[in-house]
């Protein structure tokens, strides 16, 4: 039987700890036998968590023979893991066991040095900090999980469930993983990645800058075919001067700024109106439904239709029993 050890450290996030316990603990093979043996391991018998204390029946020696070790996330401000824990994780990896971090657990896994030179992910809101603290790690903030073979990392919250199901499929095949997904009432695979959940700020309009009037005008005319030449004339500058000033004051190009503004407006319309995809494509200046779908998915990581199904506002005119049936 495959043994999964879930590491419970000081201020562990209960959701991250419970996810592998529930998912792996309920997996059954075709003949009805349990597929996994799951244990909670900690440096002390009772581990402080967010809001309560968690009992850890196994000590750190419970990792010694584990086939998979799960490193859950811990609350912001949690103390750095002891060197004893980091050394244990390095030994665990050296003997060939699989190690997977959930959400902010990537910080503890990265502290071992095991992720150096490898792609990894974490919750999108913590991705920049992970990259800052561990520059040798190739942080990918736009995916749900990363599989490097024996080292795996997942994004936040429900992405930990995605990663657990992925590991079950690796271990026992799609049929067993599909049964586990049904028990968890979740799809075995989800469309898109973290990009669809990232809160995208309104494109910056530097107050008092020479470009403020033209930037405000751009947002009011998103549906129109705005060219670089038109924008330069609107600003009263030559094309090259306009492009240079634009990058200096906004940090991006005019066309990229325009794309972000159009995508943000499209997200609002998808969430709050019943307008068709074709109509929204015209309202946001993408020219055609095909171009809109391609650009939107490239930026957000999911199709406009999928985004609407996930994020339609309960306050919008499309809410109600019909939309609940469509989204399941």
The 8 nearest C-alpha neighbors of each residue, nearest first, counted from 0:
[[1, 35, 34, 2, 36, 33, 66, 32],
 [0, 2, 35, 36, 66, 3, 34, 65],
 [3, 1, 36, 65, 66, 35, 37, 0],
 [2, 4, 67, 37, 65, 68, 36, 66],
 [5, 3, 68, 38, 39, 65, 37, 62],
 [6, 4, 69, 39, 68, 40, 38, 7],
 [5, 7, 40, 70, 41, 69, 39, 4],
 [8, 6, 41, 40, 11, 5, 39, 46],
 [9, 7, 11, 41, 6, 10, 46, 42],
 [8, 10, 47, 11, 46, 48, 77, 7],
 [11, 9, 48, 47, 73, 74, 49, 77],
 [10, 12, 73, 48, 8, 9, 7, 72],
 [11, 13, 73, 15, 14, 72, 49, 74],
 [14, 12, 16, 15, 17, 11, 48, 49],
 [13, 15, 17, 16, 12, 18, 156, 71],
 [16, 14, 71, 18, 13, 12, 17, 72],
 [15, 17, 13, 14, 71, 18, 12, 19],
 [18, 16, 20, 14, 15, 19, 13, 21],
 [17, 19, 21, 20, 15, 16, 22, 14],
 [20, 18, 22, 21, 23, 17, 16, 163],
 [21, 19, 17, 24, 18, 22, 23, 37],
 [22, 20, 24, 18, 19, 23, 17, 25],
 [21, 23, 19, 24, 25, 20, 18, 26],
 [24, 22, 26, 25, 19, 20, 21, 35],
 [23, 25, 21, 20, 22, 26, 37, 35],
 [26, 24, 23, 22, 21, 27, 179, 33],
 [27, 25, 23, 34, 179, 24, 33, 22],
 [28, 26, 33, 34, 31, 32, 25, 29],
 [27, 29, 31, 32, 30, 34, 33, 175],
 [30, 28, 31, 27, 175, 32, 174, 33],
 [31, 29, 28, 32, 27, 33, 34, 175],
 [32, 30, 28, 27, 29, 33, 34, 26],
 [31, 33, 28, 27, 30, 34, 29, 26],
 [34, 32, 27, 35, 26, 28, 31, 25],
 [33, 35, 27, 26, 28, 0, 32, 1],
 [36, 34, 1, 33, 2, 0, 23, 37],
 [35, 37, 2, 3, 1, 0, 38, 24],
 [38, 36, 3, 2, 4, 35, 24, 20],
 [37, 39, 4, 5, 40, 3, 36, 57],
 [40, 38, 5, 55, 4, 57, 6, 56],
 [41, 39, 57, 58, 6, 55, 59, 7],
 [40, 42, 7, 58, 43, 55, 59, 6],
 [41, 43, 59, 58, 44, 8, 40, 7],
 [42, 44, 41, 45, 46, 58, 55, 59],
 [45, 43, 55, 54, 56, 46, 41, 42],
 [46, 44, 54, 53, 43, 55, 52, 47],
 [45, 47, 53, 52, 9, 48, 54, 43],
 [48, 46, 52, 10, 9, 53, 51, 45],
 [49, 47, 10, 11, 52, 51, 50, 12],
 [48, 50, 10, 51, 12, 13, 11, 47],
 [51, 49, 48, 52, 47, 13, 10, 12],
 [50, 52, 48, 49, 47, 53, 46, 13],
 [53, 51, 47, 48, 46, 45, 54, 50],
 [54, 52, 46, 45, 47, 55, 48, 51],
 [53, 55, 45, 44, 56, 46, 52, 39],
 [54, 56, 44, 39, 40, 57, 41, 45],
 [57, 55, 54, 39, 44, 40, 58, 38],
 [58, 56, 40, 55, 61, 39, 41, 59],
 [59, 57, 40, 41, 60, 61, 42, 56],
 [58, 60, 61, 41, 40, 42, 62, 57],
 [61, 59, 62, 58, 63, 57, 40, 64],
 [60, 62, 59, 63, 57, 58, 40, 64],
 [61, 63, 65, 60, 64, 59, 4, 68],
 [64, 62, 60, 61, 65, 91, 59, 87],
 [63, 65, 62, 66, 61, 2, 60, 96],
 [66, 64, 2, 62, 67, 3, 63, 4],
 [65, 67, 96, 2, 1, 3, 97, 64],
 [68, 66, 97, 3, 65, 98, 96, 4],
 [69, 67, 98, 4, 3, 5, 97, 99],
 [68, 70, 5, 99, 100, 98, 6, 4],
 [69, 71, 100, 104, 6, 99, 101, 5],
 [72, 70, 104, 101, 15, 16, 100, 69],
 [71, 104, 73, 103, 102, 12, 101, 11],
 [74, 72, 11, 12, 10, 103, 77, 104],
 [75, 73, 77, 10, 12, 76, 11, 72],
 [74, 76, 77, 73, 10, 103, 78, 72],
 [75, 77, 74, 78, 73, 79, 10, 9],
 [76, 78, 75, 74, 10, 73, 79, 9],
 [79, 77, 76, 80, 9, 10, 81, 75],
 [78, 80, 81, 77, 107, 110, 76, 82],
 [81, 79, 84, 78, 82, 107, 85, 8],
 [82, 80, 83, 84, 79, 85, 78, 86],
 [81, 83, 85, 84, 86, 80, 87, 111],
 [84, 82, 86, 81, 85, 87, 80, 88],
 [85, 83, 87, 82, 81, 86, 88, 80],
 [84, 86, 82, 88, 111, 87, 83, 89],
 [87, 85, 89, 83, 88, 84, 82, 90],
 [88, 86, 84, 90, 85, 89, 91, 83],
 [87, 89, 91, 85, 90, 86, 92, 84],
 [88, 90, 86, 92, 91, 87, 93, 85],
 [91, 89, 93, 87, 92, 88, 86, 94],
 [90, 92, 88, 89, 93, 94, 96, 87],
 [91, 93, 89, 95, 96, 90, 94, 88],
 [94, 92, 90, 95, 91, 89, 96, 88],
 [93, 95, 92, 91, 96, 90, 89, 97],
 [96, 94, 92, 93, 97, 91, 149, 66],
 [95, 97, 66, 92, 91, 67, 94, 98],
 [96, 98, 149, 67, 150, 66, 68, 95],
 [99, 97, 68, 150, 67, 69, 149, 151],
 [100, 98, 151, 69, 152, 150, 70, 68],
 [101, 99, 70, 152, 104, 105, 69, 71],
 [100, 102, 71, 153, 104, 159, 72, 152],
 [101, 103, 155, 154, 121, 122, 72, 104],
 [104, 102, 72, 105, 106, 121, 101, 73],
 [72, 103, 105, 71, 100, 101, 106, 70],
 [104, 106, 108, 103, 100, 107, 109, 121],
 [107, 105, 109, 104, 108, 103, 110, 129],
 [108, 106, 110, 104, 109, 105, 80, 111],
 [107, 109, 105, 110, 106, 111, 104, 100],
 [110, 108, 106, 111, 114, 112, 107, 105],
 [109, 111, 107, 108, 112, 106, 85, 113],
 [112, 110, 85, 109, 113, 108, 89, 107],
 [111, 113, 109, 110, 115, 114, 108, 89],
 [114, 112, 111, 115, 109, 108, 89, 110],
 [113, 115, 117, 109, 112, 136, 116, 108],
 [116, 114, 136, 135, 112, 117, 113, 109],
 [115, 117, 136, 135, 114, 137, 118, 113],
 [116, 118, 114, 115, 137, 136, 119, 147],
 [119, 117, 137, 138, 136, 139, 116, 145],
 [120, 118, 138, 145, 152, 139, 137, 117],
 [119, 121, 139, 138, 152, 140, 153, 154],
 [120, 122, 154, 102, 153, 103, 126, 105],
 [121, 123, 155, 154, 102, 125, 124, 126],
 [124, 122, 126, 140, 125, 121, 193, 197],
 [123, 125, 122, 126, 127, 197, 121, 128],
 [126, 124, 128, 122, 123, 127, 129, 121],
 [127, 125, 129, 123, 128, 140, 124, 121],
 [126, 128, 130, 129, 125, 131, 124, 123],
 [129, 127, 131, 130, 125, 126, 132, 133],
 [128, 130, 126, 132, 131, 127, 133, 125],
 [129, 131, 127, 134, 133, 128, 132, 138],
 [132, 130, 128, 129, 133, 134, 127, 126],
 [131, 133, 129, 130, 128, 134, 106, 127],
 [132, 134, 130, 135, 131, 136, 129, 109],
 [135, 133, 130, 136, 131, 132, 137, 129],
 [134, 136, 115, 133, 116, 137, 114, 130],
 [137, 135, 115, 134, 116, 133, 117, 138],
 [138, 136, 118, 117, 119, 139, 116, 135],
 [139, 137, 119, 120, 118, 136, 130, 140],
 [138, 140, 120, 141, 119, 137, 142, 118],
 [139, 141, 123, 126, 120, 142, 138, 121],
 [140, 142, 193, 194, 139, 192, 143, 123],
 [143, 141, 192, 193, 144, 140, 139, 120],
 [144, 142, 192, 154, 158, 193, 153, 141],
 [143, 145, 153, 152, 142, 154, 162, 120],
 [146, 144, 152, 151, 119, 153, 147, 120],
 [145, 147, 151, 148, 150, 144, 152, 149],
 [148, 146, 150, 151, 149, 145, 117, 118],
 [147, 149, 146, 150, 151, 97, 145, 98],
 [150, 148, 97, 147, 98, 151, 96, 95],
 [151, 149, 98, 147, 148, 99, 97, 146],
 [152, 150, 99, 146, 145, 147, 98, 100],
 [153, 151, 100, 145, 99, 144, 120, 119],
 [154, 152, 144, 101, 102, 159, 121, 120],
 [153, 155, 121, 122, 102, 143, 158, 120],
 [156, 154, 102, 122, 158, 121, 157, 159],
 [155, 157, 158, 159, 102, 15, 154, 14],
 [158, 156, 160, 159, 155, 161, 154, 18],
 [159, 157, 161, 160, 154, 143, 156, 155],
 [160, 158, 162, 157, 161, 101, 153, 156],
 [159, 161, 163, 157, 158, 162, 164, 18],
 [162, 160, 158, 164, 159, 163, 165, 157],
 [161, 163, 165, 159, 160, 164, 144, 153],
 [164, 162, 160, 166, 165, 161, 159, 167],
 [165, 163, 167, 161, 166, 162, 176, 168],
 [164, 166, 162, 168, 163, 167, 161, 169],
 [167, 165, 169, 163, 168, 164, 170, 162],
 [168, 166, 164, 170, 169, 165, 176, 171],
 [167, 169, 172, 176, 173, 165, 166, 171],
 [170, 168, 166, 167, 172, 171, 165, 173],
 [169, 171, 167, 168, 166, 172, 165, 1],
 [172, 170, 168, 167, 169, 175, 173, 176],
 [173, 171, 168, 174, 175, 169, 170, 176],
 [172, 174, 176, 168, 175, 177, 171, 169],
 [173, 175, 177, 176, 172, 178, 168, 171],
 [176, 174, 178, 177, 173, 172, 171, 179],
 [175, 177, 173, 168, 179, 178, 174, 167],
 [178, 176, 180, 174, 179, 175, 173, 187],
 [177, 179, 181, 175, 180, 176, 182, 174],
 [180, 178, 176, 182, 177, 181, 26, 183],
 [181, 179, 177, 183, 185, 182, 178, 187],
 [182, 180, 184, 178, 183, 179, 185, 177],
 [181, 183, 179, 180, 184, 178, 185, 25],
 [182, 184, 180, 181, 185, 179, 22, 186],
 [185, 183, 181, 182, 180, 186, 179, 187],
 [184, 186, 180, 183, 181, 187, 182, 188],
 [187, 185, 188, 180, 189, 184, 181, 177],
 [186, 188, 180, 177, 185, 164, 189, 176],
 [187, 189, 186, 190, 161, 185, 165, 164],
 [190, 188, 186, 191, 187, 192, 161, 185],
 [189, 191, 301, 188, 192, 305, 300, 302],
 [192, 190, 301, 300, 189, 195, 193, 194],
 [191, 193, 142, 143, 194, 141, 300, 195],
 [192, 194, 141, 142, 195, 196, 143, 197],
 [195, 193, 141, 299, 197, 300, 196, 192],
 [194, 196, 299, 193, 300, 197, 192, 301],
 [197, 195, 193, 194, 198, 192, 123, 299],
 [198, 196, 194, 195, 199, 193, 123, 124],
 [199, 197, 196, 200, 195, 194, 124, 123],
 [198, 200, 197, 201, 263, 202, 259, 196],
 [201, 199, 202, 198, 203, 263, 197, 259],
 [200, 202, 203, 199, 260, 263, 259, 204],
 [203, 201, 260, 200, 204, 256, 259, 199],
 [202, 204, 201, 205, 249, 200, 256, 214],
 [203, 205, 211, 206, 214, 202, 215, 249],
 [206, 204, 208, 203, 211, 207, 248, 249],
 [207, 205, 208, 204, 211, 209, 210, 203],
 [206, 208, 205, 211, 209, 210, 204, 212],
 [209, 207, 210, 211, 206, 205, 248, 204],
 [208, 210, 211, 207, 212, 234, 213, 205],
 [211, 209, 208, 213, 212, 214, 234, 245],
 [210, 212, 214, 208, 213, 209, 204, 205],
 [213, 211, 215, 214, 210, 216, 209, 234],
 [212, 214, 216, 215, 210, 211, 234, 217],
 [215, 213, 217, 211, 216, 212, 210, 204],
 [214, 216, 212, 218, 213, 217, 211, 219],
 [215, 217, 213, 219, 214, 218, 212, 220],
 [218, 216, 214, 220, 219, 215, 221, 213],
 [219, 217, 215, 216, 220, 221, 214, 260],
 [218, 220, 216, 217, 221, 215, 222, 214],
 [221, 219, 217, 218, 222, 223, 216, 225],
 [222, 220, 283, 223, 218, 284, 219, 217],
 [284, 223, 221, 283, 282, 220, 281, 224],
 [222, 224, 221, 284, 220, 225, 283, 282],
 [225, 223, 226, 284, 222, 221, 286, 285],
 [226, 224, 223, 229, 227, 230, 221, 217],
 [227, 225, 229, 228, 230, 224, 254, 231],
 [226, 228, 230, 229, 231, 225, 238, 253],
 [229, 227, 231, 226, 230, 232, 238, 225],
 [228, 230, 226, 232, 227, 231, 233, 225],
 [231, 229, 233, 227, 232, 228, 234, 226],
 [230, 232, 228, 234, 238, 233, 236, 229],
 [233, 231, 235, 229, 234, 230, 236, 228],
 [232, 234, 230, 231, 235, 229, 213, 236],
 [235, 233, 231, 232, 236, 213, 230, 210],
 [234, 236, 232, 233, 231, 237, 241, 230],
 [237, 235, 231, 234, 241, 232, 240, 238],
 [236, 238, 240, 239, 241, 231, 235, 232],
 [239, 237, 241, 231, 240, 242, 228, 236],
 [240, 238, 242, 241, 237, 243, 236, 231],
 [239, 241, 243, 237, 238, 242, 244, 236],
 [240, 242, 238, 244, 239, 243, 236, 231],
 [243, 241, 245, 239, 240, 244, 238, 246],
 [242, 244, 240, 246, 245, 241, 239, 247],
 [245, 243, 247, 241, 246, 242, 240, 248],
 [244, 246, 242, 248, 243, 247, 249, 241],
 [247, 245, 250, 251, 249, 243, 248, 252],
 [246, 248, 244, 245, 250, 249, 243, 251],
 [247, 249, 245, 246, 250, 244, 205, 208],
 [250, 248, 246, 251, 245, 247, 203, 205],
 [251, 249, 246, 247, 248, 252, 245, 256],
 [252, 250, 246, 249, 256, 255, 253, 245],
 [251, 253, 255, 254, 246, 256, 245, 242],
 [254, 252, 256, 255, 257, 245, 251, 242],
 [253, 255, 257, 256, 252, 258, 227, 226],
 [256, 254, 258, 252, 257, 253, 259, 251],
 [257, 255, 253, 259, 254, 258, 252, 260],
 [256, 258, 254, 260, 255, 259, 253, 261],
 [257, 259, 255, 261, 260, 256, 254, 262],
 [260, 258, 262, 256, 261, 257, 263, 255],
 [259, 261, 257, 263, 258, 262, 202, 264],
 [262, 260, 258, 264, 283, 263, 259, 265],
 [261, 263, 265, 259, 264, 260, 258, 266],
 [262, 264, 266, 260, 265, 261, 259, 267],
 [263, 265, 261, 267, 266, 262, 260, 268],
 [264, 266, 262, 268, 263, 267, 269, 261],
 [267, 265, 263, 269, 264, 268, 270, 262],
 [266, 268, 264, 270, 265, 269, 271, 263],
 [269, 267, 265, 271, 272, 270, 266, 264],
 [268, 270, 266, 307, 267, 271, 272, 265],
 [271, 269, 311, 312, 267, 268, 310, 307],
 [270, 272, 315, 268, 312, 269, 267, 311],
 [273, 271, 268, 274, 269, 316, 270, 315],
 [272, 274, 317, 275, 316, 271, 269, 268],
 [275, 273, 272, 278, 279, 276, 268, 269],
 [276, 274, 278, 277, 279, 273, 280, 269],
 [275, 277, 279, 278, 280, 288, 274, 303],
 [278, 276, 288, 280, 275, 279, 281, 287],
 [277, 279, 275, 281, 280, 276, 274, 282],
 [278, 280, 282, 276, 281, 277, 283, 275],
 [281, 279, 277, 285, 278, 283, 288, 291],
 [280, 282, 278, 284, 279, 283, 286, 285],
 [283, 281, 279, 222, 280, 284, 278, 221],
 [282, 284, 222, 261, 281, 280, 221, 285],
 [222, 285, 283, 281, 286, 223, 221, 282],
 [286, 284, 280, 291, 287, 283, 290, 281],
 [285, 287, 284, 281, 280, 290, 288, 291],
 [286, 288, 290, 289, 285, 280, 291, 281],
 [289, 287, 291, 277, 280, 290, 292, 276],
 [290, 288, 292, 291, 287, 293, 286, 294],
 [289, 291, 293, 287, 292, 288, 294, 285],
 [290, 292, 288, 285, 294, 289, 293, 280],
 [293, 291, 295, 289, 290, 294, 296, 288],
 [292, 294, 290, 296, 291, 295, 297, 289],
 [295, 293, 297, 291, 296, 292, 290, 298],
 [296, 294, 292, 298, 297, 293, 299, 291],
 [295, 297, 301, 300, 302, 299, 293, 298],
 [296, 298, 294, 295, 300, 299, 293, 301],
 [297, 299, 295, 296, 300, 294, 194, 262],
 [300, 298, 195, 194, 296, 301, 295, 297],
 [299, 301, 296, 191, 194, 195, 297, 192],
 [302, 300, 191, 296, 299, 305, 306, 195],
 [301, 303, 296, 305, 304, 306, 292, 295],
 [304, 302, 306, 305, 307, 292, 301, 295],
 [305, 303, 307, 302, 306, 308, 276, 301],
 [304, 306, 302, 308, 307, 303, 301, 309],
 [305, 307, 303, 309, 304, 308, 310, 302],
 [308, 306, 311, 304, 269, 310, 309, 305],
 [309, 307, 305, 306, 326, 310, 311, 304],
 [310, 308, 306, 307, 311, 305, 326, 304],
 [309, 311, 307, 270, 308, 306, 312, 269],
 [310, 312, 270, 307, 308, 309, 271, 313],
 [313, 311, 270, 315, 314, 271, 310, 318],
 [312, 314, 318, 315, 311, 319, 317, 316],
 [315, 313, 312, 318, 316, 271, 317, 311],
 [314, 316, 271, 312, 317, 313, 318, 272],
 [317, 315, 318, 272, 314, 271, 273, 313],
 [316, 318, 315, 273, 272, 319, 322, 271],
 [319, 317, 313, 316, 315, 322, 314, 312],
 [318, 320, 321, 322, 323, 317, 313, 316],
 [321, 319, 323, 322, 324, 318, 325, 317],
 [320, 322, 324, 323, 319, 325, 318, 317],
 [321, 323, 325, 324, 320, 319, 318, 326],
 [324, 322, 320, 326, 321, 325, 327, 319],
 [323, 325, 327, 321, 322, 326, 320, 319],
 [326, 324, 322, 323, 327, 321, 308, 320],
 [325, 327, 323, 324, 308, 322, 309, 321],
 [326, 324, 325, 323, 322, 308, 321, 309]]
